[in-house]
Amino acid sequence: MDYLTVRDAAKNWNVSERWVQQYCIEGRIEGVKKFGVSWAIPADAKKPADPRKNIRKIRGKDV
């Protein structure tokens, strides 16, 4: 199986490296593995939905 680094995933998904790290920490990427201080993200992993986008719907302010 091929894996991506946090940097590669961030470029592919057009988000910051910090966001990808947070997704990994929260377990929102299926099949992610941690090796020491580095994350290995499966090359075919899908970008998780941004939780901030649903906040408005939850609060009743669908924008």
Steps between C-alpha positions, in 0.01 A plus 500: 500500500624848415506770763517880495670735740309775677655750259389304191146453634477872580596589142255247352211616719586871482515544879778581742731235642363582844147410388621163370679436830181584688300261280754229584490570874120491503495171306302651213716343228439131450814284500737767632802375696747675724869415487685685775413863438395453136164406351453261207179575310370247246535639148134425426367668818215745454516850643282522813220755501584830667311503833483880498264496200226320697506739798267748330244230426512380857441853629215553252688747283528317171720734297 
